[in-house]
């Protein structure tokens, strides 16, 4: 088992379904949901302007951590902050809260 | 549109594997230089820059000491790093290994910060307004910023 599959490895986490509803979360889930949705929207607009498609992963690196937003194929948006700043793969993390 | 000295500096990024181009804009929205292929109209890059600035501002308001932002698309990545009053966007292939390129980007940022005509300060960090990186501690009596987040001590 990798650390990415462990929900306790996440300080904050939120899953937003394609209808825009928060369906799972922990920590600052509501604030993370607002931020993730806003960032996704802007990133997609940039993709349209540059004709490079929709944004799939958005990551902000801070001195003490990272915020990661992942758009899944079904349109769900996952926002998370790993407890370990260097946690690598985001896709396994994103499955948390999906019920899969 | 492009400052020649800045353009030369940006062009050095192309030597790094996976780098397809870059552009630099000031926080006031002015596009300083663009080295992207295929060439994009300045107006288009301005619109992109405005939205990238909004993303950086939103992320900066969410945590302390934002260092950089990466947007990953199907075939490309956009890497945004900030000087105190300007931002550099580097266009990368999706397969590009960011840790490999980051030292090169840092070198270019340092070189840009030494160009007095740009008036770029050396700080690469943006000031946070509030934070979601901090655990939510309910403090009903605490003062709040206009964004509704706590004002940090």
gemmi code that builds the backbone of each chain (N, CA, C; Angstrom):
import gemmi

chains = {
    "A": [
        ("UNK", (0.845, -1.198, 0.000), (0.000, 0.000, 0.000), (0.876, 1.243, 0.000)),
        ("UNK", (0.587, 2.155, -0.839), (1.356, 3.388, -0.860), (0.708, 4.416, 0.049)),
        ("UNK", (1.472, 5.392, 0.419), (0.960, 6.429, 1.316), (-0.158, 7.231, 0.647)),
        ("UNK", (-0.134, 7.250, -0.685), (-1.146, 8.024, -1.401), (-2.536, 7.433, -1.242)),
        ("UNK", (-2.623, 6.146, -0.914), (-3.929, 5.505, -0.798), (-4.521, 5.652, 0.595)),
        ("UNK", (-3.793, 6.269, 1.501), (-4.227, 6.382, 2.882), (-4.842, 7.759, 3.134)),
        ("UNK", (-6.159, 7.817, 3.451), (-6.789, 9.132, 3.691), (-6.102, 9.921, 4.791)),
        ("UNK", (-5.481, 9.229, 5.734), (-4.812, 9.956, 6.810), (-3.580, 10.700, 6.291)),
        ("UNK", (-3.184, 10.373, 5.070), (-2.046, 11.078, 4.476), (-2.449, 12.446, 3.957)),
        ("UNK", (-3.762, 12.745, 4.007), (-4.264, 14.011, 3.479), (-4.693, 14.919, 4.616)),
        ("UNK", (-4.191, 16.124, 4.591), (-4.589, 17.100, 5.605), (-5.958, 17.675, 5.255)),
        ("UNK", (-6.151, 17.990, 3.978), (-7.441, 18.485, 3.492), (-7.794, 17.722, 2.224)),
        ("UNK", (-9.074, 17.499, 2.061), (-9.510, 16.740, 0.890), (-10.958, 17.078, 0.577)),
        ("UNK", (-11.286, 17.151, -0.709), (-12.685, 17.318, -1.093), (-12.917, 16.668, -2.460)),
        ("UNK", (-14.081, 16.074, -2.596), (-14.497, 15.542, -3.900), (-15.793, 16.230, -4.291)),
        ("UNK", (-15.812, 16.762, -5.515), (-16.988, 17.460, -6.038), (-17.475, 16.673, -7.248)),
        ("UNK", (-18.738, 16.284, -7.232), (-19.231, 15.488, -8.362), (-19.512, 16.392, -9.571)),
        ("UNK", (-19.802, 15.804, -10.731), (-19.999, 16.628, -11.938), (-21.147, 17.632, -11.811)),
        ("UNK", (-22.056, 17.398, -10.859), (-23.153, 18.348, -10.640), (-22.735, 19.508, -9.747)),
        ("UNK", (-21.504, 19.477, -9.257), (-21.010, 20.569, -8.431), (-21.279, 20.387, -6.953)),
        ("UNK", (-21.664, 19.173, -6.566), (-21.958, 18.918, -5.158), (-20.749, 18.303, -4.462)),
        ("UNK", (-20.514, 18.747, -3.243), (-19.452, 18.144, -2.441), (-19.965, 16.810, -1.921)),
        ("UNK", (-19.292, 15.739, -2.289), (-19.770, 14.412, -1.905), (-18.858, 13.738, -0.880)),
        ("UNK", (-17.674, 14.285, -0.666), (-16.784, 13.744, 0.355), (-15.759, 14.805, 0.699)),
        ("UNK", (-15.262, 14.737, 1.908), (-14.235, 15.712, 2.252), (-13.757, 15.561, 3.673)),
        ("UNK", (-12.661, 16.197, 3.954), (-12.144, 16.281, 5.319), (-11.293, 17.532, 5.423)),
        ("UNK", (-11.115, 18.006, 6.650), (-10.363, 19.246, 6.837), (-11.156, 20.430, 6.295)),
        ("UNK", (-10.474, 21.344, 5.646), (-11.122, 22.544, 5.104), (-11.792, 22.237, 3.763)),
        ("UNK", (-12.744, 21.332, 3.789), (-13.324, 20.829, 2.542), (-14.090, 21.904, 1.773)),
        ("UNK", (-14.882, 22.701, 2.467), (-15.695, 23.686, 1.746), (-14.835, 24.755, 1.085)),
        ("UNK", (-13.847, 25.227, 1.811), (-12.977, 26.246, 1.218), (-12.171, 25.668, 0.071)),
        ("UNK", (-11.738, 24.437, 0.253), (-10.981, 23.778, -0.808), (-11.872, 23.533, -2.030)),
        ("UNK", (-13.150, 23.250, -1.788), (-14.083, 23.045, -2.904), (-14.245, 24.327, -3.710)),
        ("UNK", (-14.416, 25.445, -3.017), (-14.568, 26.725, -3.721), (-13.327, 27.043, -4.540)),
        ("UNK", (-12.183, 26.877, -3.918), (-10.933, 27.180, -4.610), (-10.734, 26.258, -5.813)),
        ("UNK", (-10.953, 24.968, -5.620), (-10.710, 23.998, -6.691), (-11.619, 24.256, -7.890)),
        ("UNK", (-12.874, 24.547, -7.618), (-13.819, 24.807, -8.702), (-13.429, 26.059, -9.481)),
        ("UNK", (-13.046, 27.083, -8.741), (-12.641, 28.354, -9.368), (-11.391, 28.159, -10.236)),
        ("UNK", (-10.406, 27.457, -9.688), (-9.159, 27.235, -10.425), (-9.422, 26.402, -11.682)),
        ("UNK", (-10.260, 25.383, -11.544), (-10.591, 24.531, -12.700), (-11.203, 25.358, -13.817)),
        ("UNK", (-12.118, 26.235, -13.442), (-12.798, 27.060, -14.431), (-11.802, 27.954, -15.175)),
        ("UNK", (-10.928, 28.605, -14.422), (-9.933, 29.477, -15.060), (-8.964, 28.682, -15.930)),
        ("UNK", (-8.540, 27.551, -15.429), (-7.576, 26.739, -16.175), (-8.185, 26.218, -17.477)),
        ("UNK", (-9.462, 25.892, -17.430), (-10.128, 25.438, -18.652), (-10.255, 26.574, -19.669)),
        ("UNK", (-10.517, 27.766, -19.172), (-10.583, 28.912, -20.078), (-9.235, 29.134, -20.761)),
        ("UNK", (-8.179, 28.982, -19.995), (-6.829, 29.103, -20.583), (-6.625, 28.023, -21.644)),
        ("UNK", (-7.077, 26.821, -21.346), (-6.962, 25.736, -22.317), (-7.704, 26.028, -23.610)),
        ("UNK", (-8.871, 26.665, -23.468), (-9.639, 27.034, -24.667), (-8.929, 28.127, -25.453)),
        ("UNK", (-8.391, 29.104, -24.738), (-7.706, 30.212, -25.411), (-6.492, 29.718, -26.199)),
        ("UNK", (-5.789, 28.750, -25.619), (-4.578, 28.237, -26.263), (-4.855, 27.001, -27.115)),
        ("UNK", (-6.121, 26.568, -27.123), (-6.518, 25.392, -27.904), (-5.730, 24.147, -27.488)),
        ("UNK", (-5.631, 23.944, -26.171), (-4.907, 22.772, -25.673), (-5.802, 21.897, -24.789)),
        ("UNK", (-7.096, 22.130, -24.845), (-8.035, 21.269, -24.150), (-8.253, 21.652, -22.702)),
        ("UNK", (-8.916, 20.746, -21.982), (-9.230, 20.994, -20.573), (-8.029, 20.680, -19.694)),
        ("UNK", (-7.985, 21.383, -18.579), (-6.898, 21.138, -17.633), (-7.212, 19.879, -16.830)),
        ("UNK", (-6.211, 19.048, -16.632), (-6.428, 17.786, -15.932), (-5.909, 17.801, -14.498)),
        ("UNK", (-4.797, 18.462, -14.293), (-4.203, 18.539, -12.952), (-3.689, 19.951, -12.719)),
        ("UNK", (-3.977, 20.499, -11.552), (-3.486, 21.816, -11.166), (-2.772, 21.667, -9.826)),
        ("UNK", (-1.591, 22.213, -9.746), (-0.829, 22.045, -8.515), (-0.176, 23.359, -8.115)),
        ("UNK", (-0.348, 23.722, -6.851), (0.326, 24.902, -6.312), (1.337, 24.433, -5.282)),
        ("UNK", (2.566, 24.875, -5.435), (3.626, 24.498, -4.492), (3.905, 25.672, -3.566)),
        ("UNK", (3.842, 25.403, -2.277), (4.129, 26.408, -1.253), (5.410, 26.007, -0.530)),
        ("UNK", (5.891, 26.921, 0.273), (7.094, 26.609, 1.044), (6.881, 25.364, 1.901)),
        ("UNK", (5.689, 25.246, 2.480), (5.463, 24.123, 3.393), (4.471, 23.095, 2.919)),
        ("UNK", (4.160, 23.044, 1.656), (3.196, 22.046, 1.218), (2.699, 22.279, -0.195)),
        ("UNK", (1.714, 21.487, -0.582), (1.173, 21.590, -1.929), (-0.340, 21.485, -1.876)),
        ("UNK", (-0.995, 22.169, -2.799), (-2.416, 21.972, -3.043), (-2.548, 21.385, -4.438)),
        ("UNK", (-3.320, 20.321, -4.557), (-3.455, 19.645, -5.843), (-4.932, 19.541, -6.191)),
        ("UNK", (-5.260, 19.841, -7.424), (-6.621, 19.671, -7.921), (-6.565, 18.757, -9.133)),
        ("UNK", (-7.412, 17.751, -9.135), (-7.437, 16.785, -10.235), (-8.835, 16.742, -10.818)),
        ("UNK", (-8.926, 16.815, -12.136), (-10.219, 16.606, -12.787), (-10.231, 15.177, -13.320)),
        ("UNK", (-11.227, 14.414, -12.882), (-11.317, 13.030, -13.317), (-12.109, 12.941, -14.623)),
        ("UNK", (-11.977, 11.805, -15.319), (-12.627, 11.670, -16.627), (-14.136, 11.894, -16.604)),
        ("UNK", (-14.784, 11.580, -15.476), (-16.242, 11.753, -15.411), (-16.649, 13.190, -15.070)),
        ("UNK", (-15.669, 14.059, -14.905), (-15.973, 15.450, -14.618), (-15.897, 15.806, -13.140)),
        ("UNK", (-15.695, 14.813, -12.298), (-15.527, 15.097, -10.873), (-14.239, 15.890, -10.657)),
        ("UNK", (-14.268, 16.708, -9.617), (-13.080, 17.488, -9.262), (-12.649, 17.068, -7.868)),
        ("UNK", (-11.380, 16.806, -7.719), (-10.827, 16.420, -6.424), (-9.769, 17.436, -6.029)),
        ("UNK", (-9.921, 18.002, -4.849), (-8.910, 18.913, -4.317), (-8.302, 18.303, -3.074)),
        ("UNK", (-7.025, 18.437, -2.899), (-6.397, 17.823, -1.735), (-5.093, 18.509, -1.365)),
        ("UNK", (-4.749, 18.337, -0.114), (-3.440, 18.762, 0.363), (-2.816, 17.592, 1.112)),
        ("UNK", (-1.765, 16.990, 0.540), (-1.100, 15.899, 1.241), (-0.402, 16.404, 2.499)),
        ("UNK", (-0.370, 15.558, 3.512), (0.401, 15.934, 4.701), (1.890, 15.947, 4.389)),
        ("UNK", (2.286, 15.023, 3.531), (3.696, 14.958, 3.148), (3.866, 15.777, 1.863)),
        ("UNK", (4.609, 16.873, 1.895), (4.701, 17.754, 0.723), (5.191, 17.068, -0.531)),
        ("UNK", (6.034, 16.045, -0.379), (6.647, 15.457, -1.565), (5.880, 14.250, -2.105)),
        ("UNK", (4.693, 13.966, -1.556), (3.931, 12.821, -2.052), (3.767, 12.923, -3.558)),
        ("UNK", (4.188, 11.908, -4.319), (4.273, 12.042, -5.761), (2.966, 11.873, -6.542)),
        ("UNK", (2.515, 10.643, -6.760), (1.425, 10.414, -7.703), (0.110, 10.958, -7.178)),
        ("UNK", (-0.607, 11.725, -7.979), (-1.857, 12.315, -7.521), (-3.058, 11.451, -7.878)),
        ("UNK", (-2.980, 10.661, -8.910), (-4.152, 9.891, -9.327), (-4.618, 8.905, -8.257)),
        ("UNK", (-3.717, 8.143, -7.600), (-4.210, 7.245, -6.555), (-4.867, 8.015, -5.417)),
        ("UNK", (-4.339, 9.180, -5.094), (-4.937, 9.989, -4.038), (-6.343, 10.383, -4.445)),
        ("UNK", (-6.498, 10.724, -5.707), (-7.771, 11.246, -6.173), (-8.888, 10.228, -6.055)),
        ("UNK", (-8.565, 8.969, -5.995), (-9.619, 7.958, -5.915), (-10.272, 7.938, -4.546)),
        ("UNK", (-9.621, 8.513, -3.571), (-10.194, 8.529, -2.229), (-11.508, 9.307, -2.246)),
        ("UNK", (-12.509, 8.737, -1.644), (-13.792, 9.422, -1.569), (-14.678, 9.182, -2.768)),
        ("UNK", (-14.206, 8.405, -3.720), (-14.996, 8.175, -4.923), (-15.885, 6.960, -4.777)),
        ("UNK", (-15.647, 6.162, -3.732), (-16.432, 4.956, -3.549), (-15.988, 3.830, -4.451)),
        ("UNK", (-14.888, 4.065, -5.220), (-14.392, 3.017, -6.108), (-13.336, 2.184, -5.424)),
    ],
    "B": [
        ("UNK", (6.287, 44.236, -29.120), (5.758, 43.575, -27.941), (6.882, 43.096, -27.028)),
        ("UNK", (7.989, 42.565, -27.585), (8.969, 41.889, -26.759), (10.185, 42.731, -26.488)),
        ("UNK", (10.602, 42.745, -25.248), (11.856, 43.339, -24.845), (12.970, 42.398, -25.326)),
        ("UNK", (13.899, 42.879, -26.174), (14.909, 41.994, -26.761), (15.780, 41.292, -25.729)),
        ("UNK", (16.175, 42.018, -24.683), (17.037, 41.408, -23.673), (16.297, 40.290, -22.923)),
        ("UNK", (15.051, 40.576, -22.614), (14.251, 39.554, -21.936), (14.033, 38.367, -22.867)),
        ("UNK", (13.780, 38.669, -24.121), (13.546, 37.605, -25.105), (14.755, 36.674, -25.200)),
        ("UNK", (15.938, 37.253, -25.189), (17.154, 36.440, -25.240), (17.245, 35.547, -24.007)),
        ("UNK", (16.907, 36.112, -22.870), (16.950, 35.333, -21.621), (15.930, 34.190, -21.667)),
        ("UNK", (14.733, 34.519, -22.133), (13.698, 33.480, -22.211), (14.097, 32.374, -23.182)),
        ("UNK", (14.770, 32.773, -24.259), (15.134, 31.788, -25.281), (16.085, 30.731, -24.714)),
        ("UNK", (16.849, 31.112, -23.685), (17.779, 30.155, -23.071), (17.035, 28.969, -22.465)),
        ("UNK", (15.785, 29.196, -22.098), (15.000, 28.103, -21.526), (14.798, 26.962, -22.521)),
        ("UNK", (14.844, 27.310, -23.799), (14.578, 26.297, -24.828), (15.635, 25.197, -24.858)),
        ("UNK", (16.775, 25.475, -24.230), (17.820, 24.449, -24.206), (17.471, 23.315, -23.242)),
        ("UNK", (16.557, 23.586, -22.352), (16.163, 22.534, -21.404), (15.218, 21.555, -22.097)),
        ("UNK", (15.405, 20.259, -21.870), (14.553, 19.274, -22.532), (13.092, 19.411, -22.113)),
        ("UNK", (12.226, 19.430, -23.111), (10.798, 19.487, -22.812), (10.225, 20.886, -22.767)),
        ("UNK", (11.077, 21.906, -22.840), (10.584, 23.281, -22.817), (10.230, 23.726, -24.232)),
        ("UNK", (8.994, 24.182, -24.397), (8.525, 24.590, -25.722), (8.499, 26.107, -25.892)),
        ("UNK", (8.571, 26.825, -24.810), (8.543, 28.281, -24.910), (8.215, 28.907, -23.575)),
        ("UNK", (8.097, 30.232, -23.567), (7.807, 30.929, -22.321), (7.355, 32.347, -22.620)),
        ("UNK", (6.725, 32.971, -21.654), (6.434, 34.393, -21.770), (6.376, 35.026, -20.379)),
        ("UNK", (6.613, 36.327, -20.366), (6.728, 37.069, -19.114), (5.775, 38.248, -19.146)),
        ("UNK", (5.017, 38.422, -18.086), (4.153, 39.601, -18.013), (4.258, 40.236, -16.639)),
        ("UNK", (4.026, 41.555, -16.637), (4.053, 42.301, -15.387), (2.683, 42.185, -14.707)),
        ("UNK", (2.660, 42.442, -13.415), (1.393, 42.333, -12.686), (0.366, 43.358, -13.140)),
        ("UNK", (0.831, 44.422, -13.812), (-0.127, 45.405, -14.324), (-0.751, 44.943, -15.646)),
        ("UNK", (-0.411, 43.726, -16.083), (-1.010, 43.166, -17.278), (-0.188, 43.345, -18.543)),
        ("UNK", (0.921, 44.063, -18.439), (1.749, 44.322, -19.619), (2.578, 43.081, -19.967)),
        ("UNK", (2.468, 42.661, -21.209), (3.263, 41.535, -21.685), (4.656, 42.055, -22.043)),
        ("UNK", (5.670, 41.537, -21.371), (7.038, 42.030, -21.567), (7.703, 41.337, -22.748)),
        ("UNK", (7.578, 40.026, -22.806), (8.203, 39.269, -23.889), (7.554, 37.905, -23.997)),
        ("UNK", (7.535, 37.396, -25.217), (6.977, 36.067, -25.448), (7.851, 35.320, -26.429)),
        ("UNK", (8.214, 34.103, -26.043), (9.018, 33.236, -26.896), (8.291, 31.903, -27.003)),
        ("UNK", (7.221, 31.886, -27.754), (6.418, 30.673, -27.881), (6.263, 30.304, -29.353)),
        ("UNK", (6.213, 28.999, -29.596), (6.042, 28.478, -30.953), (4.880, 27.490, -30.955)),
        ("UNK", (3.911, 27.616, -31.835), (3.790, 28.686, -32.825), (3.490, 30.027, -32.154)),
        ("UNK", (3.856, 31.097, -32.822), (3.658, 32.433, -32.254), (2.181, 32.679, -31.991)),
        ("UNK", (1.915, 33.313, -30.875), (0.536, 33.635, -30.500), (0.372, 35.142, -30.512)),
        ("UNK", (-0.798, 35.614, -30.909), (-1.038, 37.064, -30.874), (-0.896, 37.603, -29.453)),
        ("UNK", (-0.349, 38.803, -29.347), (-0.148, 39.403, -28.020), (-1.453, 39.489, -27.249)),
        ("UNK", (-2.534, 39.819, -27.947), (-3.826, 39.960, -27.264), (-4.253, 38.636, -26.643)),
        ("UNK", (-3.966, 37.547, -27.338), (-4.332, 36.234, -26.821), (-3.513, 35.907, -25.569)),
        ("UNK", (-2.219, 36.193, -25.630), (-1.378, 35.929, -24.470), (-1.753, 36.830, -23.295)),
        ("UNK", (-2.190, 38.037, -23.610), (-2.651, 38.939, -22.540), (-3.846, 38.331, -21.817)),
        ("UNK", (-4.774, 37.779, -22.600), (-5.963, 37.174, -21.984), (-5.568, 35.967, -21.135)),
        ("UNK", (-4.633, 35.176, -21.658), (-4.151, 34.025, -20.890), (-3.468, 34.507, -19.613)),
        ("UNK", (-2.636, 35.539, -19.763), (-1.885, 36.051, -18.610), (-2.820, 36.549, -17.512)),
        ("UNK", (-3.904, 37.217, -17.908), (-4.841, 37.717, -16.906), (-5.445, 36.568, -16.099)),
        ("UNK", (-5.778, 35.494, -16.794), (-6.376, 34.355, -16.089), (-5.341, 33.617, -15.236)),
        ("UNK", (-4.131, 33.523, -15.750), (-3.069, 32.914, -14.944), (-2.817, 33.733, -13.680)),
        ("UNK", (-2.881, 35.045, -13.835), (-2.695, 35.918, -12.665), (-3.803, 35.678, -11.644)),
        ("UNK", (-5.019, 35.475, -12.133), (-6.134, 35.195, -11.212), (-5.914, 33.877, -10.483)),
        ("UNK", (-5.407, 32.887, -11.204), (-5.117, 31.597, -10.570), (-4.041, 31.767, -9.501)),
        ("UNK", (-2.982, 32.483, -9.849), (-1.894, 32.679, -8.878), (-2.392, 33.431, -7.652)),
        ("UNK", (-3.236, 34.434, -7.875), (-3.772, 35.201, -6.747), (-4.649, 34.318, -5.857)),
        ("UNK", (-5.475, 33.499, -6.502), (-6.346, 32.610, -5.717), (-5.522, 31.631, -4.902)),
        ("UNK", (-4.520, 31.053, -5.521), (-3.667, 30.118, -4.781), (-2.890, 30.837, -3.687)),
        ("UNK", (-2.427, 32.032, -3.990), (-1.656, 32.770, -2.985), (-2.516, 33.101, -1.778)),
        ("UNK", (-3.806, 33.340, -2.012), (-4.698, 33.674, -0.901), (-5.023, 32.447, -0.063)),
        ("UNK", (-4.694, 31.275, -0.586), (-5.070, 30.043, 0.104), (-3.974, 29.502, 1.006)),
        ("UNK", (-2.782, 30.004, 0.899), (-1.720, 29.456, 1.714), (-0.555, 30.402, 1.833)),
        ("UNK", (0.429, 29.957, 2.538), (1.560, 30.835, 2.816), (2.703, 30.587, 1.839)),
        ("UNK", (3.264, 31.649, 1.320), (4.485, 31.591, 0.515), (4.349, 30.683, -0.709)),
        ("UNK", (3.478, 31.093, -1.625), (3.321, 30.361, -2.878), (4.611, 30.436, -3.686)),
        ("UNK", (5.082, 29.286, -4.130), (6.340, 29.257, -4.886), (6.088, 29.170, -6.387)),
        ("UNK", (5.242, 28.239, -6.792), (4.920, 28.139, -8.204), (3.638, 27.348, -8.416)),
        ("UNK", (3.104, 27.450, -9.624), (1.858, 26.765, -9.978), (2.090, 26.001, -11.278)),
        ("UNK", (1.546, 24.805, -11.350), (1.662, 24.013, -12.577), (0.276, 23.570, -13.024)),
        ("UNK", (-0.044, 23.824, -14.275), (-1.303, 23.371, -14.870), (-0.962, 22.303, -15.902)),
        ("UNK", (-1.583, 21.148, -15.769), (-1.270, 20.029, -16.662), (-2.445, 19.773, -17.591)),
        ("UNK", (-2.186, 19.832, -18.889), (-3.186, 19.544, -19.909), (-2.834, 18.225, -20.581)),
        ("UNK", (-3.645, 17.843, -21.565), (-3.450, 16.527, -22.179), (-2.048, 16.377, -22.760)),
        ("UNK", (-1.559, 17.402, -23.431), (-0.249, 17.292, -24.088), (0.782, 18.296, -23.575)),
        ("UNK", (0.339, 19.232, -22.760), (1.242, 20.310, -22.337), (1.137, 20.561, -20.841)),
        ("UNK", (2.139, 21.248, -20.330), (2.090, 21.781, -18.979), (2.418, 23.272, -19.047)),
        ("UNK", (1.768, 24.040, -18.187), (2.115, 25.448, -18.018), (2.651, 25.608, -16.605)),
        ("UNK", (3.858, 26.109, -16.503), (4.483, 26.303, -15.194), (4.594, 27.797, -14.940)),
        ("UNK", (3.992, 28.261, -13.850), (3.964, 29.694, -13.546), (4.776, 29.952, -12.293)),
        ("UNK", (5.755, 30.821, -12.401), (6.526, 31.213, -11.223), (6.589, 32.731, -11.197)),
        ("UNK", (6.607, 33.275, -9.992), (6.483, 34.718, -9.877), (7.717, 35.407, -9.357)),
        ("UNK", (7.994, 36.553, -9.944), (8.856, 37.524, -9.310), (7.914, 38.407, -8.511)),
        ("UNK", (8.429, 39.416, -7.832), (7.562, 40.194, -6.953), (6.480, 40.928, -7.718)),
        ("UNK", (6.748, 41.392, -8.914), (5.751, 42.153, -9.660), (5.632, 41.674, -11.107)),
        ("UNK", (5.995, 40.448, -11.336), (5.893, 39.870, -12.678), (5.771, 38.356, -12.548)),
        ("UNK", (5.343, 37.729, -13.621), (5.219, 36.279, -13.616), (5.777, 35.697, -14.899)),
        ("UNK", (6.405, 34.555, -14.753), (6.975, 33.844, -15.895), (6.177, 32.565, -16.120)),
        ("UNK", (5.733, 32.367, -17.356), (5.050, 31.132, -17.720), (5.958, 30.350, -18.662)),
        ("UNK", (6.191, 29.100, -18.304), (6.985, 28.225, -19.163), (6.065, 27.141, -19.700)),
        ("UNK", (6.083, 26.970, -21.028), (5.275, 25.940, -21.677), (6.139, 24.697, -21.843)),
        ("UNK", (5.640, 23.579, -21.312), (6.401, 22.325, -21.316), (5.581, 21.223, -21.972)),
        ("UNK", (6.269, 20.206, -22.433), (5.549, 19.023, -22.888), (4.964, 18.316, -21.666)),
        ("UNK", (3.924, 17.540, -21.883), (3.317, 16.805, -20.765), (4.326, 15.848, -20.143)),
        ("UNK", (5.181, 15.283, -20.976), (6.121, 14.281, -20.481), (7.327, 14.888, -19.790)),
        ("UNK", (7.460, 16.183, -19.852), (8.643, 16.832, -19.291), (8.719, 16.625, -17.774)),
        ("UNK", (9.897, 16.321, -17.295), (10.100, 16.165, -15.862), (10.377, 17.529, -15.238)),
        ("UNK", (9.418, 18.000, -14.475), (9.533, 19.354, -13.912), (10.755, 19.528, -13.010)),
        ("UNK", (11.046, 18.571, -12.129), (12.228, 18.751, -11.271), (13.518, 18.950, -12.072)),
        ("UNK", (13.551, 18.396, -13.270), (14.743, 18.558, -14.104), (14.854, 19.985, -14.622)),
        ("UNK", (13.714, 20.586, -14.891), (13.698, 21.913, -15.513), (13.716, 23.046, -14.482)),
        ("UNK", (13.254, 22.763, -13.270), (13.135, 23.825, -12.260), (14.435, 24.597, -12.024)),
        ("UNK", (15.596, 23.947, -11.957), (16.829, 24.725, -11.770), (17.083, 25.707, -12.918)),
        ("UNK", (16.727, 25.301, -14.119), (16.913, 26.197, -15.272), (15.971, 27.391, -15.164)),
        ("UNK", (14.731, 27.118, -14.769), (13.759, 28.204, -14.592), (14.233, 29.157, -13.493)),
        ("UNK", (14.752, 28.604, -12.416), (15.257, 29.455, -11.327), (16.400, 30.346, -11.814)),
        ("UNK", (17.261, 29.791, -12.648), (18.372, 30.594, -13.199), (17.830, 31.765, -14.014)),
        ("UNK", (16.823, 31.481, -14.829), (16.239, 32.540, -15.672), (15.562, 33.597, -14.795)),
        ("UNK", (14.864, 33.159, -13.753), (14.223, 34.125, -12.846), (15.268, 35.021, -12.190)),
        ("UNK", (16.378, 34.420, -11.793), (17.442, 35.230, -11.180), (17.990, 36.243, -12.177)),
        ("UNK", (18.169, 35.787, -13.415), (18.702, 36.687, -14.439), (17.719, 37.820, -14.723)),
        ("UNK", (16.452, 37.487, -14.784), (15.437, 38.524, -15.023), (15.386, 39.528, -13.883)),
        ("UNK", (15.566, 39.030, -12.667), (15.486, 39.924, -11.509), (16.644, 40.905, -11.474)),
        ("UNK", (17.704, 40.610, -12.244), (18.862, 41.511, -12.273), (18.740, 42.568, -13.361)),
        ("UNK", (17.650, 42.563, -14.102), (17.480, 43.550, -15.176), (16.783, 44.783, -14.609)),
        ("UNK", (17.543, 45.831, -14.353), (16.973, 47.002, -13.675), (15.862, 47.675, -14.475)),
        ("UNK", (15.934, 47.586, -15.799), (14.914, 48.271, -16.592), (13.534, 47.649, -16.418)),
        ("UNK", (13.514, 46.405, -15.944), (12.215, 45.769, -15.698), (11.682, 46.117, -14.314)),
        ("UNK", (12.586, 46.529, -13.431), (12.153, 46.865, -12.079), (11.620, 45.671, -11.329)),
        ("UNK", (12.183, 44.515, -11.627), (11.710, 43.302, -10.973), (12.434, 43.110, -9.658)),
        ("UNK", (11.684, 42.910, -8.603), (12.308, 42.598, -7.317), (12.665, 41.121, -7.289)),
        ("UNK", (13.443, 40.745, -6.310), (13.956, 39.379, -6.301), (13.056, 38.387, -5.595)),
        ("UNK", (12.095, 38.892, -4.842), (11.237, 37.961, -4.113), (10.447, 37.098, -5.084)),
        ("UNK", (10.337, 35.827, -4.774), (9.550, 34.931, -5.619), (8.296, 34.464, -4.898)),
        ("UNK", (7.972, 35.143, -3.796), (6.821, 34.680, -3.034), (5.741, 35.738, -2.998)),
        ("UNK", (4.508, 35.283, -3.010), (3.358, 36.177, -2.984), (2.772, 36.197, -1.579)),
        ("UNK", (2.201, 37.311, -1.236), (1.671, 37.473, 0.108), (0.305, 36.819, 0.234)),
        ("UNK", (0.124, 35.948, 1.203), (-1.176, 35.330, 1.365), (-2.179, 36.271, 2.008)),
        ("UNK", (-3.435, 36.092, 1.700), (-4.503, 36.846, 2.352), (-5.080, 36.025, 3.489)),
        ("UNK", (-5.350, 34.786, 3.200), (-5.814, 33.867, 4.231), (-5.254, 32.511, 3.882)),
        ("UNK", (-5.612, 31.501, 4.592), (-4.996, 30.210, 4.343), (-5.994, 29.078, 4.495)),
        ("UNK", (-5.872, 28.089, 3.633), (-6.591, 26.847, 3.880), (-5.588, 25.745, 4.159)),
        ("UNK", (-4.310, 26.113, 4.140), (-3.309, 25.124, 4.501), (-3.294, 24.917, 6.017)),
        ("UNK", (-3.710, 25.934, 6.739), (-3.788, 25.803, 8.187), (-5.039, 25.008, 8.538)),
        ("UNK", (-5.001, 24.197, 9.581), (-6.206, 23.490, 10.014), (-7.278, 24.506, 10.393)),
        ("UNK", (-8.538, 24.152, 10.144), (-9.626, 25.052, 10.497), (-9.797, 25.063, 12.004)),
        ("UNK", (-9.516, 26.196, 12.601), (-9.735, 26.354, 14.039), (-10.822, 27.406, 14.179)),
        ("UNK", (-11.926, 27.017, 14.753), (-13.038, 27.954, 14.866), (-12.720, 29.027, 15.889)),
        ("UNK", (-12.696, 30.248, 15.437), (-12.441, 31.383, 16.317), (-13.513, 32.424, 16.005)),
        ("UNK", (-14.707, 32.262, 16.588), (-15.836, 33.125, 16.224), (-15.557, 34.603, 16.408)),
        ("UNK", (-14.707, 34.919, 17.365), (-14.473, 36.337, 17.639), (-13.318, 36.914, 16.828)),
        ("UNK", (-12.656, 36.076, 16.066), (-11.486, 36.558, 15.330), (-11.902, 37.489, 14.197)),
        ("UNK", (-11.074, 38.487, 13.961), (-11.353, 39.399, 12.852), (-11.239, 38.651, 11.528)),
        ("UNK", (-12.018, 39.073, 10.563), (-12.009, 38.409, 9.261), (-11.676, 39.402, 8.160)),
        ("UNK", (-11.027, 38.905, 7.138), (-10.713, 39.755, 6.001), (-11.949, 39.888, 5.131)),
        ("UNK", (-11.853, 40.712, 4.085), (-13.000, 40.904, 3.206), (-13.357, 39.643, 2.454)),
        ("UNK", (-12.417, 38.691, 2.358), (-12.694, 37.436, 1.676), (-13.391, 36.441, 2.594)),
        ("UNK", (-13.516, 36.762, 3.849), (-14.182, 35.866, 4.758), (-13.242, 34.929, 5.473)),
        ("UNK", (-11.982, 34.962, 5.138), (-11.025, 34.088, 5.805), (-10.445, 34.781, 7.027)),
        ("UNK", (-9.812, 33.993, 7.863), (-9.208, 34.577, 9.057), (-8.035, 35.462, 8.684)),
        ("UNK", (-7.818, 36.485, 9.454), (-6.618, 37.288, 9.297), (-5.554, 36.686, 10.189)),
        ("UNK", (-4.457, 36.299, 9.572), (-3.421, 35.598, 10.329), (-2.704, 36.548, 11.254)),
        ("UNK", (-2.262, 35.989, 12.350), (-1.528, 36.814, 13.326), (-0.183, 37.200, 12.742)),
    ],
}
model = gemmi.Model(1)
for chain_id, residues in chains.items():
    chain = gemmi.Chain(chain_id)
    for i, (resn, *xyz) in enumerate(residues, 1):
        res = gemmi.Residue()
        res.name, res.seqid = resn, gemmi.SeqId(i, " ")
        for name, pos in zip(("N", "CA", "C"), xyz):
            atom = gemmi.Atom()
            atom.name, atom.element = name, gemmi.Element(name[0])
            atom.pos, atom.b_iso = gemmi.Position(*pos), 0.0
            res.add_atom(atom)
        chain.add_residue(res)
    model.add_chain(chain)
structure = gemmi.Structure()
structure.add_model(model)
structure.setup_entities()
